[in-house]
Every structure is written in C-alpha cells, then in structure tokens.
Amino acid sequence: MQYTTLPNTDIRVSKICLGTMTWGRQNTEAEGHEQMDYAAEQGINFFDTAELYPIPAHSDYHSLTEAYIGNWFKKTGKRQDIVLATKIAGKAPFTKFIRNTGFSPDSIVEAVEGSLRRLQTDYIDLYQLHWPERQTNFFGKRGYVHSASDHWQDNIHQVLETLSRLIQEGKIRQVGLSNESPWGTMRFLEEAKVHDLPRMITIQNPYSLLNRLFEVGLSEIAHRSKIGLLAYSPLGFGVLSGKYLGGQKPEKARVTLFPNYSRYSGETAVKATEAYKAIADRHGLSLAQMSLAYVNTRPFLTSNIIGATSMEQLRENIDSIHVELTPEILEEIEGVHERYPNPAP
C-alpha cells in the first residue's frame, strides 16, 4: 500500500480509501465486515462513510452503514488502527427522514453525536459536510445557474464555530468538505483564516476518467491552498469497469438495481468508456484497474475512495495501487479526454 497524509496534519492515510455506501442495501453486515477485514490486511487504514449511507437514501436503511462499522470496531478492537471519516447530511428532499434543518448548530451536534453512537467511538478523525446548503452545481450539474428564489444566508462562520467547539471537546479531529465548488471552498478557507477557525483540509468530490471537472478551478486551489482531494466514484458507479457496455445489465449491479443512477451512463459517457476500454485492452489491463490507477497518479489526490459489492471487485480495486501507467498509456488517455471531455459531470 502507498500512504499520504491528510493536508496540514500528521495523520497518515492509505492512498486507497475504503468506501462503504453499499453496506446495508447491496451488502449485508457480514459482507461489510469481510471487506473491512480484507482491506485492513492489505494496509488500508482509511474508511469513509456518512450518516446518510447506505445509498440510495431510505428511511428503512438510515445509517445502517455506520452501525455496521461500529460493530466491526467492537468485534475487532481496531478503532485505533483506522482513520475514520464520516459526513453530516445536508438539507434536501431526500434527507427529511434524518432532519431538514441544514447545518444549524443543533443539527451538527445532533449529527456528530448520532454518528459517534453508531460508530461506537468517542472521536471522528475527519468530519465532512456532505454537500452545500446553498443552491449550486453538484450531483451531476455541469454549471452554476443562479436562482432568484435562492435566499440562502451565509452561515459559514456559525458552521465553523460549531465545528470548533466539537474539536475542542475532542469529538472530531479535522474537518472537510464534499461536493463543494471553487467559490464555496475558498469561502470556507477565507473564513477560517480571518477568524482563526477550523480549516477545511480535504474536499470529497467526484473524479474519474468520465468526470475531471475537479481540474477546472479546484485543482489549483488544492495545490496552492493545500486542500486534498478525496476522489469519489472513481469508477463512475461501476461504469468504468466496462460491465454495462453493449447494453448489459448485470444482476445485482448498482445501475441495474437503481436505473435512476444514470449520472455516468449517458450516450457520450458510453462512447468515452468504450474508447478507454480499447486502451486498457491494448495494454493488457483491466479497464477498472486502469481507471483507478489514473486517479492514483493525480498530484492533487490525497486518497482514492474505492467501493465494491463483491470481494472479487474489492481485490481488483485495491490492487490498482500497484498498476503503473506508462507515458504512452497516459497520452492515449488524454487523447480520449480531448474527444470526450467530462461527459459525466
């Protein structure tokens, strides 16, 4: 395994992070525990979850993923070995069964306390805001379109003050963003700097061969302001494994079970996936490993969040850390990106 550190800290994390959002719907608790056992054996010490998980969000499965992880910690005694990241759900129609009060002080405290209880721990290493409270372009929206009906009040100072109190109480160690824009990222960093409040150290955004929008704006912020990318959906809901090509609908696969998860399955994305698969085939690589290895090469990456619904997938995804892409392969990948730039925002 390869390791990095969370920016501006001495917290050492594996460059492959174990994502957990399928546990509780597509995976049983026993399967989740098996994945954690294997990942830890392979040197992965970084797990990412959220109070919203499993996905798709549903009141019947609310927060099962965190509970599964907490039970694993209790069973194995390995809490001290793992850098644990989780998230507070933002205000949205699909989170009303959790709460619908955004990032108010009471909401943040309630969310942290709930996560600590389910995770059976007294601290969270990295606590993240799952998506912005304001209306902006995230979750598949390509560009920002302002709405006159958006009456969002900038409460970033209040959010950081609340997180500061939780840090002082020892309940969280560091804080990060998710699904955030360049403006939002800089706004949080500015507020922290001016008022000596907790600094966001990571941003968990989508990044893959089908979505490299992080490179537009956010990559420069990542380099110059030392905020690290935690790349999610590096295989685009499994599309970049190639298993959906040719109109295939594998049984129990994510997009098969949940057809509305079509973010990475548009016509242009399919053409790009076919072109990337041709590169992998020419060089004797699996498309999944080539896709993950590409993400691993990015200089702004802190950790690559992989997920799997089977042990076979998990082994292949973790092993991508050992795949080295030649200059020739990287050049061919850039050629496809020129033809089909960011087909799946």
N, C-alpha and C positions, 0 to 999 in steps of 0.2 A: 504494500500500500504506500501511497505517497501522502504527504501531510503538508498543510499550510497552517497559518494562524489567522484567527479572526482579526481583522484590521484594528490597529491601535490597542491590541491586547496581547497577552502571552498565552492565550487559550489555543492549544494545538488541536486541529481538527483534520480528519481524513479528507482527501480531495474528492472522495466519493462519499456522499451523504445518503443514508437510508431514508427514503420517503415512505410514508405509511398510509396514504389516504384511501387505499382499498380495503384496509382491515376493518371488518365489521359489515361489509356488504359483499365484496368479491372474495374476501378471505376470512376464514374463521380465526378465532383467537389462537388456536393451536398452530395454524399456518403462520400467523404473525410471529408467534414465539419462535417457530422454526427459522423464519427469516432473520430475526434478531440474533439467534444463536449463531447462524452461519455467518452473518455479516460481521459480528464481533470476532469470530475465529479468523476472518480474513483481514482483520486490522481496522475495520470501520469503527470509529468511535463517535460518530456524529449522526444523531437521529433527528428527523424533522417531523412534526405533527401539528395539529391545530384542534381547537375546541370544536370546530365545525365538522371534523372528519368522523366517519367516512364520507366520501363524495360518491354520488350526488347527495346533497344535504337532505335529511329527512328526520322528522321528529322521532320516529321509531328507532333510529340508529344514532341519535345525537350523542356525540362524544365517546362512542364505544372505543374508538382507536386509542384515545388517551388512557382509558381504563385498561385496555389490553397491555399497553406499555407499562403501566403501573403494576399490573400483576406480574409481568416479566421481571421488573426490578425486584419485587418482593420475593419471587421464586429464586432468582439467581444471585441477588445481592450485588449486582453490577452497576448500581446507580453511579458510583464514583468513577467508573470507567468510561462513562458516556457523557458527551457534550450534548445536552438536550435543548432543542428549540421547539417552541410552540407559538401559537398565534391567537389573538383575540379577533372574533368575527366582527366585521363592520356592519353598519346598518344597511339592510337590503330586504326586499320582499321575501327572499328565501331563507332569512335568518330570524324571522319573527318568533319562531318557536324557542329560540335561545334568549333573545332580548331584542328590543328595537329602539335602543336609546343611544346608539353610537358609542363614541369614545368619551363619554362623560366620566368624571372621577369615580362615581359609584359603579359604573359599568366596568371600568378597567379593574377596579379592586375585586368586584364580583367574579370577573373572568379569571383573574390570576388565582384567586382562592379556589375556584372550581377546578382549574387545571392542576393545582398543587394536590388537591384532594384525590382526583382521579389518577394522577401520575404517581401517587404515593411517595412524594418527595417534599422536601421543605425549601427547595430553590429551583429556579429555571435558569439555565445558562444564557439563553437568548430568547427574548420575548419580542414578538413581532406584531405589527399592525397589519392584519391580513389584506386589507385594501383600503383606499382612501374613503373618508366620509363624504367628500365633495363629489360632484359630478365631473368626471374626467374620462379619458380614454384608457380603459383597462378591460381585461377579459374579452379580448378579441376585437376591440375597437381600434381602427387604424389611426385615426386622427382626432384631435380635440375639437369639438363643436360646442361653443358656448350657448347656454340656455338662459334666457331672461328669467325663467322661473327658478333658477338655482339661487336660493337665498342662504347658502352655506355661510356660517360665521366662522372666521378663522380662530379656532381654539387650540392651535398647536402649542402655545405656551402652557395652557392648562393641562394638555395631554402630557407634555414633558415634565411638568411639575409633579403630576400624579405618578409617573414612572420613576421619578427621582425619589419620591417617598418610599416606593416599593423596593428600590435599590438599597436605600438606607436601612430598610427593615430586613434586608438580606433575602428577600423573596425572589428577586431576579438579579442577574449579574450584568447583562448587557441588553441593548435594545436594537431592533432593526425594523426595516420597512418591507412591504411586499406589494406587488402590483402598483408601484408608485411611478410617477412621471418625473422628468428632469426638474420641473418647477417645484413639485412637492418635495423632492429630495433636497434641493437647495434651500427651500424654506425651512425644513426641519434643521438642517445643518446651521443655517444662519441664526435661528432662534436659540439653538444650543450654545453657539459661540458667544452671542451677545449677552446672554443671561446666565452663563455658566450652568447649563442644564445638561442632562444626559445626551450624549452624541450617538446618533444612529451609526452603526458600524457595518451593517450589511443591508442589501436590498435583494429580496427574493422575487425575481421576475422571470417570465418565460424566456428561454433562449435555446435555440436549436437550429439545425440546418434550414428549417422552414420558417423560422422567426428569429432574425438577427436585429430586430429593431432596437435592442439594448445598445447597439453600436452607434445609434444616432442620438447623440446628446449624453446619454447616461454613461457610456464608456469613458468619456473624457472626465466626467465627474468622478467616476470610480477611481481613475488614475490620480487625478490632481487632488481630490479631497479624501482619498484613502477610505473608500467605502466599497466593500467587496460584494460581488455578485454571487448569490446562491441561485444557480440556474434550475428552474423547474420545468417540467415537461420537455426534457432534452430529447425524448423520442416522440414528441407530439402525440400523446395518448396512444403510443404504440404504432402510429402510422409509419414511423421511420424504422420499424422492424421489417417492413415490406409485407406484413401478413394480410393487409387489406387490398393489396394490388390485384388487379384483374377482377375486381368486384367481389372478392372473397369476404365472407362473414364468419370468421372462426367462432366456434361455440365458446361461450363464456368470456369472449374478448370484450374489452371496455366499450368500443364503439358499436359492437353488435348488441350488447345489452342496453346501452343508453344512446340511441341514434341521434339524440339532440346534441351530443358531444361531437359536433361536426367541425369544430374550430380548425382542425388540421386536415380536413378531408375535401376541401374544395377542388374544383377542376384543375386549377393551376398548381395547387399543392400536390395533387396526384402526379402531374407531369414532372414536377421537380423531384418527387420521390422516385419515380421511375429512372430519372437521369442519375440520381445519387446511387441507386441500386446498381446501375450499369458500371459506375466507377468501382464500387465495392466488389462486384463480380470480377472485373478485370484484374483486380489486385488480390484476389483470394481472401477477401474479408467478408464478414457478415455485415449487412447494412446497419444493424443495430450497433455493433461494436465500432464501426467507422464513424457513425453519427455521434456516439458518446465520446469517442477519442477526440473528435474535432472540438467538442465543447471543452474537454480537458486541456486543450492546448491554449485556450484563450488567456491572455495575460491579465485580464481584469477578473478572472474567475477565482473565487475563494473555494467553493465546493459545488459539485455537480450532483443534484438530487435525483437519484435513480429510484424507480419503483418497479415492482414485479408482482404478478399474481401466481407465479409458479416458481419452484426452486430452479428449474432449468433456466428460466428467464433471469432470475437473480444471479445465478452463477455467470451467465454470459455478460450481464451488465457490469458486474463487479470486475470481471476480467478485462474490461475495456481499459482499465488503468494501465495495463501492460502493452497496449497497442500503440505503436509509434507510426505516425503518418509521415510518409516521405514528402519532400518538396513537390514531387510530381503529383501525388495524390492531392495535396493542398491546392496546387494550381488548378487541377481539374475541378475540384470543389468550387473554387472561385469562379470558374467558367460557368458552372451551372447557376451559381448565385447571380451572375451577370444577366443570364437569360430569364431567371425566375426569382427576382429579388423579393424576399419576405412575403411569400404567397399566403402565409397563415398568421396574421397579426394576433 
